[in-house]
Amino acid sequence: MGQISRWVLVLVVAIAAGCTNEATEPVQTVDWYLAHLPEMKAMREKCGNNPGELGKTPNCLNAEQAFIKYRLAPRTGTLQ
């Protein structure tokens, strides 16, 4: 592989790595979403609006799991 080809490959990989949501958005835990209900709601709306691209991302999964726990809490008494 030539010198220029290597630099082009390195540049393409660096650009691709910098363009993901994970690079710009920290992953929040289920407990964090339970403590920050407006953010949980906003993340669920964002994920629901684009499930094909975002549906399996860590924040979408964690926000959805937090919502499930939040909805079950009155019945189980687990969020007291």
C-alpha positions as CSV (number, residue, x, y, z in Angstrom):
1,M,0.0,0.0,0.0
2,G,1.4,3.4,-0.9
3,Q,2.1,6.2,1.5
4,I,-0.8,8.3,0.2
5,S,-3.2,5.4,0.3
6,R,-2.4,4.8,4.0
7,W,-3.0,8.4,4.9
8,V,-6.3,8.4,3.0
9,L,-7.4,5.3,4.9
10,V,-6.4,6.8,8.2
11,L,-8.3,10.0,7.4
12,V,-11.5,8.1,6.3
13,V,-11.5,6.0,9.5
14,A,-10.9,9.1,11.7
15,I,-13.8,10.9,10.0
16,A,-16.1,8.0,10.3
17,A,-15.3,7.5,14.0
18,G,-16.1,11.2,14.7
19,C,-19.5,11.1,13.0
20,T,-21.3,8.7,15.4
21,N,-23.8,9.8,18.0
22,E,-21.8,7.8,20.6
23,A,-18.9,10.2,20.1
24,T,-21.0,13.3,20.8
25,E,-23.6,12.0,23.2
26,P,-22.7,10.3,26.6
27,V,-24.5,7.1,27.4
28,Q,-26.8,7.5,30.4
29,T,-27.8,4.7,32.7
30,V,-31.3,3.5,33.5
31,D,-31.0,5.0,37.0
32,W,-29.9,8.3,35.5
33,Y,-33.0,8.4,33.3
34,L,-35.2,7.6,36.3
35,A,-33.7,10.6,38.1
36,H,-34.1,12.8,35.0
37,L,-37.7,12.2,33.8
38,P,-37.8,15.1,31.3
39,E,-34.6,13.8,29.6
40,M,-36.1,10.3,29.6
41,K,-39.2,11.6,27.8
42,A,-37.2,13.5,25.3
43,M,-34.9,10.5,24.5
44,R,-37.9,8.2,24.1
45,E,-39.5,10.7,21.7
46,K,-36.2,11.1,19.7
47,C,-35.8,7.3,19.5
48,G,-39.4,6.7,18.6
49,N,-39.1,9.2,15.8
50,N,-36.2,7.4,14.2
51,P,-36.3,3.7,15.4
52,G,-34.5,2.4,12.4
53,E,-31.3,4.3,13.1
54,L,-31.5,4.9,16.9
55,G,-33.7,2.1,18.3
56,K,-30.8,-0.1,19.4
57,T,-28.5,2.6,20.7
58,P,-27.6,2.4,24.4
59,N,-29.4,5.6,25.3
60,C,-32.6,4.5,23.6
61,L,-32.5,1.1,25.3
62,N,-31.7,2.7,28.7
63,A,-34.4,5.3,28.4
64,E,-37.0,2.7,27.4
65,Q,-36.0,0.4,30.3
66,A,-36.2,3.4,32.7
67,F,-39.7,4.1,31.4
68,I,-40.8,0.5,32.0
69,K,-39.5,0.7,35.6
70,Y,-41.2,4.1,36.1
71,R,-44.5,2.8,34.8
72,L,-44.3,-0.4,37.0
73,A,-43.2,1.5,40.2
74,P,-46.7,2.3,41.5
75,R,-47.6,-1.4,41.4
76,T,-44.3,-2.8,42.8
77,G,-43.3,0.1,45.0
78,T,-39.7,-0.1,43.8
79,L,-38.9,3.6,43.2
80,Q,-39.5,4.8,46.7
